[in-house]
Amino acid sequence: MKGKKEFQWETIIPSLTGDKFYLTRHRDVKAVSMHDHSFLELTYILRGKVEHTLDGQTSELKVGDYLIVDYGSRHSYRAVGAEGFDNLDCLFLPELLDPILKGTKSLRTVLEHYLIHFNLQALVQNPAHIVFHDDDGRIGKLLSLMQVEAQTREAGYTEMIRCYLIELLLLTMRRLDDAQSAATGQDISAFLTKYVSEHYMEDIKLQELAARLNYSLPYISKRFKDDTGVSFVHYLQNYRVMQGCRLLSSSNRTLSEITEMVGYRDVKFFSALVKRMTGLSPSDFRRKHKK
């Protein structure tokens, strides 16, 4: 992809006119010159690191990052390193989602459509200027399914791609909703503590949550410690031990079962945390507190 020639317009324009979408994978890309286009572009990084400039703002993209470029926006890519990068482009027209959107030239209008039904009135950031991260791989899987449909072109393939794209946009809006809640109204630390209370039994990584909220890891770590007085790791360990002690005193589950139920895999590590925070081993805690 070197500027507009690499877009192969003679192939793309008929596809956009007929199918309303065009999917293609680019390999070993070194650079893409500054350009704009008259369609929406979802680009997903598959390999390598990328310096991306969009409407004058530059950011670094990594594997799993993706963004949706709006009508009229100007952007360019440059590989970080000599190996280049791979990316998947999904170009589409708004009327792919609904014929009533024909003539629409705004990502915001598309996202506020009744099929997506996301209220952007209070949104401070332009959704087309946000870099999202596919932390659970669901966006990548949907794009792969869209590719299969586009390649096999079986009966109803356009409708299948339409459905996958709507699901993709809805999942993306969830991430945008999290970022917006943290940026306005709901405090970042309040979001994180609520997330811990609902997901403590899962594998939680602050770096992934920071990406989900569109903040850097150092910023979100400092903000949480300033607000709560403890690091995020310490808070998460405390919460898990608290839940583990509740199970020790109120159930007959084994220590191994309880360890997994509160998000750990190492029984010795969990036992050491209980001992450090309560002064008692898990077995002693159970004997003392079990009703």
Beta strands, then each sheet from edge to edge (+ up, - down):
strand 1: 21-29
strand 2: 31-35
strand 3: 40-47
strand 4: 50-54
strand 5: 57-61
strand 6: 65-69
strand 7: 75-79
strand 8: 85-92
strand 9: 132-133
sheet 1: 1+ 8- 3+ 6- 9+
sheet 2: 2+ 7- 4+ 5-
end
